[in-house]
Structure formats: structure tokens, C-alpha cells
């Protein structure tokens, strides 16, 4: 049985991790509204709950049901210390490889869904080019769960930031595309199980070809 969720401008909502206890912001905090992508400011003393804390930020919700992305740099407003960044995977060390690119992409998460963008099937293309000995450029095409989602620039910035941290990567270009349209059949089996879908859910639609290095 699939769990029932509402659809509001993006993929099905309601897949967040368990909500935290109410948190009162210690100061005003710049946020990004989800899914519109509009920048806003939550005032000091606003009460929120952390719905998701994966990747490079925190997804919080107000008592009125509005959701916002809070960057990790503002974790102090949530009453969190730098120790909370311990959840961030360690940087890869050693030689560059295609595998560490894909591993790093798996540390980028959709702000509404606790699944990384690779397992969600949002990565349509990954092309790695050698610019010089030991120096690489990575070109990525990613999609969103719906064309109307305004979080494309946030996702793009997350991917660029993560990949530029890899050894030997000196240039990253990320393009947000919507052709072909994303559909749930592109999710990995692990993602479907995590979100409560049947394994054959959405499998009748064709998947885009994933372009990799040298192909």
C-alpha cells in the first residue's frame, strides 16, 4: 500500500523525517520558502519545527504549515551548535574518480523529501572532462520533481558547492532541465521503499539515459 500525501507544486509532500520539538528562533533568520524559492526572513521568536536536516540545510515548518529552507550557516538561530555539522560526510581524499562524483551527489537532498537526488532520479546527466593532468570539469543536468518548483537554484547551488569540494575538480556547471519530465518511476528501488511506494510504481514510463564520463 502506498501512503497518501498531498501534491502541492512539487512531488508528494509528507515524507519528512519526524518533526522536532518546537524551536523558538533566537534571532531573525533569512530563509527560502519551499517550494516557491522566494527569499524571506523569519523574525526572532518565530516558532518552527525541524522537518528535515539532511544535506546542506534544514527544512523547517511553521505552525501554519509553511515550509522554509534554513542554510547551515544559520543553524545558531535554531539553537544548534557547529557540532550538528558532524552529520556532513567527510570530504573524499585521494585520487579523483567518477565514483566519488556520484558519492558526493548522493549527499545532496531534495528539501521536501528525505531522499538524495541520485536515488530520486533527478540527475539526468553527469559528464566529466579532463582539463589538464589531474584537473577535471564536471557538467551536470538535474531536474526537479515538478516544473513549477522554485527550488531549482537552491539545488543547483548545492550541487556546485558539493562537487567543487572534491579533489581535482576545478569547474562545475549545473543545468536544471525539465525535458524529459521527471516522474516517480525514475526513483531507485531503495527510494521507493523508503517513501512507501510499491516497487513497480511509475515503472511504465521510460527513463532518460544517464550520460557518464566518456559516453
ABEGO torsion letter per residue (X at the ends): XBBBBBBBGBBBBGABBBBBBBBBBABBBBBBBOAAGBBBBBBBGBBBBBABABEABBBBBBAAGBBBBBBAAAAAAAGBBAAAAAABBBBBBEBBBAAAAAAAAAABBBAABBBBAAAAGABABBBBBBABBGBBBBBBBBBBABAABAAAAAAAAAAAAAAAABBGBABBBBBBBAOBBBBAAABBAAAAAAAGBBAABGAABBBBBBBBBGX
